[in-house]
Amino acid sequence: MKSKRNHATPSRHFASDNYAGICPEAWAALAEANHDHSPGYGDDTWTQQAADLIRDLFETKCEVFFVFNGTAANSLSLASTCQSYHSILCHRLAHVENDECGAPEFFSNGTKVLLLDGADGKLTPDEIERAVRRRIDIHFPKPRTVSVTQATECGTVYAPDELAAIGRTTRRLGLKLHMDGARFANAIAYLNVKPKEVTWKAGVDVLCFGATKNGASVGEAVVFFNREMAREFDYRCKQAGQLASKMRFLSAPWVGMLHGGAWLRHAAHANRMAALLHKKLRVLPEVKILFPPQANAVFAELPQAVIAGLRERGWKFYTFIGEGGCRFMCSWDTTAADVEAFAADIGALLEGTMKLPSTKSRRVSSRQSN
């Protein structure tokens, strides 16, 4: 086994794109918004400009609200689609089910979340229809909303035709369609389509458009393409503690990122780094890739000794998301050197574990030596 080289603590990690700092464009906009006085609670020019840029991006009239985080965006927008006796249909791996601490149920006064299956983290029209038809009696919470995640919790991406098929199904069944777009930018970068093609043109009623994971400081946008659903949503935000008094500091980063297309450049870069990591890992022995890497994440199974060795060397990543294994998430500031170093450590640790004799072999050697 090769001697272990000295390892400096990594400065960037693969645990989450939330680990990354603020991108230059968002930082510059924040600094500019920090001059002089400006009206509060969203009555400022930054918030108006950000909302208009989002409308331009989607090429349609829509209602736009800015909240502090994705939990609020998802939970409050889902609550706007339902009454307490309704149900929300989502994939069993969806973030709104596994990572929101019951917030969708809380803010909707008890709307039930029903879990559906689907390959690679995706829902299908057939699965949605089966769930709706399974119970239609008054004793069961009535399905009202379908929630899809784009990109999914498995790092996969819905294609336009897949979303259009889901949209047709939801309209036919009288359901609303919600999209958790925490990594929407990464999905658009992968698909190389206009945002309208996988949102309102596909039947999406409301999108939670994420910026934090793509380089913003804080703040997500709730975009209602179904403008009737946005009625009194500002009151929901206020009641939930999501109406920022200095709203310009939530909206200004959007201006910096949308103006000039930085939002898409950063997402495309993160996707490329994930593709590079996938290229490095797929050729290594004892590494099993779990899902096709379409956005900015790579899911892989590694031997436990390798996982422990990586953490001893200071690398941070998650092992509890999706269907298990390790999730390696790339960010807007991930570099090719980061990927090379990480993959090199995985390769070195794999080489070390493969050279170690098995427990059985060691016992046999011990008996023979006696």
C-alpha positions as CSV (number, residue, x, y, z in Angstrom):
1,M,0.0,0.0,0.0
2,K,1.3,3.4,-0.9
3,S,2.2,5.7,2.0
4,K,-0.5,8.2,2.8
5,R,0.4,11.6,1.6
6,N,-0.1,14.6,3.8
7,H,-3.6,16.0,3.3
8,A,-4.6,19.6,3.7
9,T,-8.2,20.1,4.9
10,P,-10.3,20.7,1.8
11,S,-11.6,24.2,1.4
12,R,-14.6,23.1,-0.8
13,H,-16.7,20.0,-0.3
14,F,-19.3,17.8,-2.0
15,A,-22.0,17.7,0.7
16,S,-24.3,20.4,-0.5
17,D,-24.4,23.4,-2.9
18,N,-25.6,25.2,0.2
19,Y,-22.0,25.1,1.4
20,A,-20.9,27.4,-1.3
21,G,-20.5,31.2,-0.8
22,I,-22.2,34.0,-2.6
23,C,-21.4,34.3,-6.3
24,P,-19.7,37.5,-7.5
25,E,-22.8,38.8,-9.4
26,A,-25.1,38.4,-6.3
27,W,-22.5,39.9,-4.1
28,A,-22.1,43.0,-6.3
29,A,-25.9,43.5,-6.4
30,L,-26.1,43.3,-2.6
31,A,-23.4,45.9,-2.2
32,E,-25.1,48.2,-4.6
33,A,-28.4,47.7,-2.9
34,N,-26.8,48.7,0.4
35,H,-26.5,52.4,-0.5
36,D,-28.9,55.0,0.8
37,H,-32.4,54.3,2.1
38,S,-35.0,52.3,0.3
39,P,-38.7,51.5,1.0
40,G,-39.3,48.3,3.0
41,Y,-41.5,45.2,2.6
42,G,-41.0,44.9,-1.1
43,D,-41.9,48.4,-2.2
44,D,-38.4,49.0,-3.5
45,T,-37.0,49.2,-7.0
46,W,-34.8,46.1,-6.5
47,T,-37.8,43.9,-5.8
48,Q,-39.8,45.3,-8.7
49,Q,-36.8,44.8,-11.0
50,A,-36.2,41.2,-9.9
51,A,-39.9,40.3,-10.3
52,D,-39.9,41.8,-13.8
53,L,-36.7,39.9,-14.8
54,I,-38.4,36.7,-13.7
55,R,-41.4,37.5,-15.8
56,D,-39.1,38.2,-18.7
57,L,-37.3,34.9,-18.2
58,F,-40.5,32.9,-18.3
59,E,-42.0,35.0,-21.0
60,T,-45.4,35.4,-19.3
61,K,-47.4,37.3,-16.8
62,C,-46.9,35.8,-13.4
63,E,-47.1,36.8,-9.7
64,V,-43.7,36.7,-7.9
65,F,-43.0,36.6,-4.2
66,F,-39.6,36.4,-2.4
67,V,-39.2,34.4,0.8
68,F,-36.3,33.5,3.0
69,N,-35.8,29.8,2.1
70,G,-37.0,26.7,0.2
71,T,-39.0,25.3,3.1
72,A,-41.2,28.4,3.2
73,A,-41.5,28.6,-0.6
74,N,-42.6,25.0,-0.9
75,S,-44.8,24.9,2.2
76,L,-46.6,28.2,1.6
77,S,-47.1,27.6,-2.1
78,L,-48.5,24.1,-1.5
79,A,-50.8,25.5,1.2
80,S,-52.2,27.9,-1.3
81,T,-53.3,25.0,-3.5
82,C,-55.1,23.0,-0.8
83,Q,-57.7,22.9,2.0
84,S,-57.0,20.9,5.1
85,Y,-59.1,17.9,3.9
86,H,-57.1,17.6,0.7
87,S,-53.9,15.6,-0.1
88,I,-50.7,16.4,-1.9
89,L,-49.2,13.7,-4.2
90,C,-45.4,13.5,-4.4
91,H,-42.6,11.1,-4.9
92,R,-41.6,9.1,-1.8
93,L,-38.1,10.6,-2.0
94,A,-39.3,14.2,-2.5
95,H,-37.8,17.0,-0.4
96,V,-41.2,18.2,0.7
97,E,-41.8,14.8,2.3
98,N,-38.4,13.9,3.7
99,D,-36.7,17.2,4.5
100,E,-39.3,19.9,5.4
101,C,-40.0,18.7,9.0
102,G,-43.7,18.4,8.3
103,A,-43.9,22.1,7.2
104,P,-46.3,21.4,4.2
105,E,-48.8,19.8,6.5
106,F,-48.3,22.5,9.2
107,F,-48.9,25.5,6.9
108,S,-51.8,23.8,5.2
109,N,-53.5,23.0,8.5
110,G,-53.1,19.3,8.1
111,T,-53.2,18.5,4.3
112,K,-52.0,15.0,4.0
113,V,-48.9,14.2,1.9
114,L,-49.4,10.9,-0.1
115,L,-46.3,9.2,-1.4
116,L,-45.9,7.7,-4.9
117,D,-43.2,5.5,-6.5
118,G,-41.3,6.1,-9.7
119,A,-37.9,5.3,-11.1
120,D,-35.0,7.7,-10.7
121,G,-37.0,10.0,-8.3
122,K,-39.7,10.8,-11.0
123,L,-43.4,10.6,-11.0
124,T,-45.4,9.3,-13.9
125,P,-48.9,10.0,-15.2
126,D,-50.0,6.4,-14.6
127,E,-48.7,6.5,-11.0
128,I,-50.6,9.8,-10.4
129,E,-53.8,8.4,-11.8
130,R,-53.6,5.2,-9.8
131,A,-53.2,7.3,-6.6
132,V,-56.2,9.5,-7.4
133,R,-58.4,6.5,-8.4
134,R,-57.4,4.3,-5.5
135,R,-59.9,6.0,-3.1
136,I,-62.6,8.4,-4.1
137,D,-64.9,8.2,-1.0
138,I,-65.4,11.0,1.5
139,H,-63.5,9.1,4.2
140,F,-60.2,9.7,2.4
141,P,-58.3,13.0,1.9
142,K,-59.2,14.2,-1.6
143,P,-56.1,14.6,-3.9
144,R,-55.8,18.2,-5.0
145,T,-52.1,18.9,-5.8
146,V,-49.2,17.0,-7.5
147,S,-45.7,18.1,-6.5
148,V,-42.7,17.4,-8.7
149,T,-39.1,18.2,-8.0
150,Q,-36.9,19.6,-10.9
151,A,-34.1,18.5,-10.7
152,T,-35.1,15.5,-8.5
153,E,-33.7,14.4,-5.2
154,C,-31.8,11.7,-7.3
155,G,-30.1,14.2,-9.5
156,T,-32.2,13.4,-12.5
157,V,-34.2,15.8,-14.6
158,Y,-37.7,15.7,-16.0
159,A,-37.7,16.1,-19.8
160,P,-40.3,18.5,-21.3
161,D,-42.4,15.7,-22.7
162,E,-42.5,14.0,-19.3
163,L,-43.7,17.2,-17.6
164,A,-46.2,17.9,-20.4
165,A,-47.7,14.4,-19.9
166,I,-47.9,15.0,-16.1
167,G,-49.5,18.4,-16.8
168,R,-52.2,16.9,-19.0
169,T,-52.9,14.3,-16.4
170,T,-53.3,16.8,-13.6
171,R,-55.6,19.1,-15.6
172,R,-57.8,16.1,-16.7
173,L,-58.0,15.0,-13.0
174,G,-58.7,18.5,-11.7
175,L,-55.4,18.7,-9.8
176,K,-52.9,21.6,-9.4
177,L,-49.3,21.1,-10.3
178,H,-46.5,22.4,-8.0
179,M,-42.8,22.3,-8.9
180,D,-40.1,22.3,-6.3
181,G,-37.3,24.0,-8.3
182,A,-34.6,24.3,-5.7
183,R,-32.2,23.3,-8.5
184,F,-34.3,24.5,-11.4
185,A,-31.4,26.3,-12.9
186,N,-29.4,23.0,-13.1
187,A,-32.3,21.4,-14.8
188,I,-32.6,24.1,-17.4
189,A,-28.8,24.0,-18.0
190,Y,-29.0,20.3,-18.6
191,L,-32.1,20.4,-20.8
192,N,-31.0,23.5,-22.8
193,V,-34.6,24.7,-23.2
194,K,-36.4,27.9,-22.4
195,P,-37.8,27.9,-18.9
196,K,-41.3,28.2,-20.1
197,E,-41.1,24.8,-21.8
198,V,-40.9,23.0,-18.5
199,T,-43.2,25.3,-16.4
200,W,-46.3,27.0,-17.5
201,K,-46.4,25.6,-21.0
202,A,-46.3,22.1,-19.4
203,G,-49.1,22.9,-17.0
204,V,-47.2,24.0,-13.9
205,D,-49.3,26.3,-11.7
206,V,-46.6,27.4,-9.2
207,L,-42.9,27.1,-9.2
208,C,-40.5,27.5,-6.2
209,F,-37.5,28.9,-8.0
210,G,-34.3,28.4,-6.1
211,A,-31.4,30.8,-6.1
212,T,-29.6,30.0,-2.8
213,K,-28.1,26.8,-4.1
214,N,-27.0,28.6,-7.3
215,G,-25.0,31.3,-5.7
216,A,-27.4,33.7,-3.9
217,S,-27.0,34.6,-0.2
218,V,-30.5,33.8,0.9
219,G,-33.9,33.9,-0.6
220,E,-36.1,31.9,-3.0
221,A,-38.8,33.1,-5.4
222,V,-42.4,31.7,-5.5
223,V,-43.7,32.2,-9.1
224,F,-47.4,31.7,-9.7
225,F,-48.2,31.1,-13.3
226,N,-51.8,30.5,-12.2
227,R,-52.3,34.0,-10.9
228,E,-55.6,33.3,-9.2
229,M,-53.8,31.0,-6.8
230,A,-51.6,33.9,-5.7
231,R,-54.6,35.7,-4.2
232,E,-53.7,36.8,-0.7
233,F,-50.4,34.9,-0.8
234,D,-48.8,38.1,0.6
235,Y,-50.8,37.5,3.7
236,R,-49.6,34.0,4.0
237,C,-46.0,35.2,3.8
238,K,-46.6,37.8,6.4
239,Q,-48.3,35.4,8.8
240,A,-45.5,32.9,8.4
241,G,-42.7,35.4,9.1
242,Q,-41.6,35.4,5.5
243,L,-42.2,39.1,4.7
244,A,-38.7,40.6,4.8
245,S,-38.7,44.2,6.1
246,K,-35.6,44.9,4.1
247,M,-36.8,43.0,1.1
248,R,-34.2,44.4,-1.3
249,F,-31.6,42.2,0.3
250,L,-33.6,39.1,-0.8
251,S,-34.4,40.4,-4.3
252,A,-31.2,42.2,-5.2
253,P,-29.1,39.0,-5.7
254,W,-31.8,37.9,-8.2
255,V,-31.1,41.0,-10.2
256,G,-27.4,40.4,-10.2
257,M,-27.8,36.7,-11.2
258,L,-30.6,37.1,-13.8
259,H,-29.2,40.2,-15.5
260,G,-26.6,38.8,-18.0
261,G,-27.4,35.2,-17.4
262,A,-25.1,34.4,-14.5
263,W,-27.8,32.1,-13.0
264,L,-27.5,29.7,-16.0
265,R,-23.7,29.9,-16.3
266,H,-23.2,29.0,-12.7
267,A,-25.7,26.1,-13.0
268,A,-24.0,24.8,-16.2
269,H,-20.6,24.9,-14.5
270,A,-21.9,22.9,-11.5
271,N,-23.4,20.4,-13.9
272,R,-20.0,20.1,-15.8
273,M,-18.2,19.4,-12.5
274,A,-20.7,16.7,-11.7
275,A,-20.2,15.2,-15.1
276,L,-16.4,15.3,-14.6
277,L,-16.7,13.6,-11.2
278,H,-18.9,10.9,-12.7
279,K,-16.4,10.3,-15.4
280,K,-13.7,9.8,-12.8
281,L,-15.7,7.6,-10.6
282,R,-17.4,5.3,-13.1
283,V,-14.1,3.6,-14.0
284,L,-13.1,2.8,-10.5
285,P,-13.5,-0.7,-9.1
286,E,-16.1,-1.2,-6.4
287,V,-17.9,2.1,-7.2
288,K,-21.5,1.7,-8.3
289,I,-23.2,4.8,-9.8
290,L,-26.8,4.8,-8.6
291,F,-28.5,7.3,-10.9
292,P,-27.7,8.9,-14.3
293,P,-26.0,12.2,-13.3
294,Q,-28.1,14.8,-15.2
295,A,-27.8,17.9,-12.9
296,N,-25.1,18.7,-10.4
297,A,-25.1,15.6,-8.2
298,V,-23.5,12.2,-8.4
299,F,-24.9,9.3,-6.3
300,A,-22.6,6.3,-5.8
301,E,-22.1,3.3,-3.5
302,L,-18.6,3.0,-2.0
303,P,-17.1,0.6,0.5
304,Q,-17.6,1.7,4.1
305,A,-13.8,1.8,4.6
306,V,-13.5,4.2,1.8
307,I,-16.3,6.4,3.1
308,A,-14.6,6.5,6.5
309,G,-11.2,7.2,4.9
310,L,-12.6,10.2,3.0
311,R,-14.1,11.7,6.1
312,E,-10.8,11.2,7.9
313,R,-9.2,13.2,5.2
314,G,-11.6,16.0,5.8
315,W,-14.1,15.5,2.9
316,K,-17.8,16.3,3.7
317,F,-20.7,14.6,1.9
318,Y,-24.0,13.1,2.7
319,T,-25.1,9.5,2.9
320,F,-28.7,9.8,3.9
321,I,-30.3,11.3,0.8
322,G,-32.2,9.5,-1.9
323,E,-32.0,5.7,-2.1
324,G,-28.8,5.5,0.0
325,G,-25.2,5.5,-1.0
326,C,-23.2,8.7,-1.1
327,R,-24.4,12.0,-2.7
328,F,-21.7,14.1,-4.1
329,M,-23.0,17.6,-4.9
330,C,-21.1,20.1,-7.0
331,S,-21.6,23.9,-6.7
332,W,-21.2,27.0,-8.7
333,D,-17.6,27.4,-7.3
334,T,-16.5,23.7,-7.5
335,T,-13.3,23.5,-9.5
336,A,-11.8,20.8,-11.7
337,A,-8.9,20.6,-9.2
338,D,-11.5,19.9,-6.4
339,V,-12.9,17.1,-8.4
340,E,-9.5,15.7,-9.3
341,A,-8.4,15.7,-5.7
342,F,-11.5,14.1,-4.4
343,A,-11.5,11.4,-7.1
344,A,-7.8,10.8,-6.4
345,D,-8.5,10.2,-2.8
346,I,-11.3,7.8,-3.6
347,G,-9.0,5.9,-5.9
348,A,-6.2,5.7,-3.4
349,L,-8.5,4.5,-0.7
350,L,-10.0,1.9,-2.9
351,E,-6.5,0.7,-3.9
352,G,-5.7,0.4,-0.2
353,T,-8.8,-1.6,0.7
354,M,-8.3,-4.0,-2.3
355,K,-4.7,-4.8,-1.1
356,L,-5.8,-5.6,2.4
357,P,-6.4,-9.4,2.9
358,S,-9.9,-10.4,3.8
359,T,-10.7,-11.4,7.4
360,K,-10.9,-15.0,6.4
361,S,-7.5,-14.9,4.7
362,R,-5.9,-13.3,7.7
363,R,-7.3,-16.1,10.0
364,V,-5.9,-18.8,7.7
365,S,-2.5,-17.1,7.6
366,S,-2.5,-16.9,11.3
367,R,-3.2,-20.6,11.8
368,Q,-0.6,-21.5,9.2
369,S,2.0,-19.4,11.0
370,N,1.3,-21.2,14.2
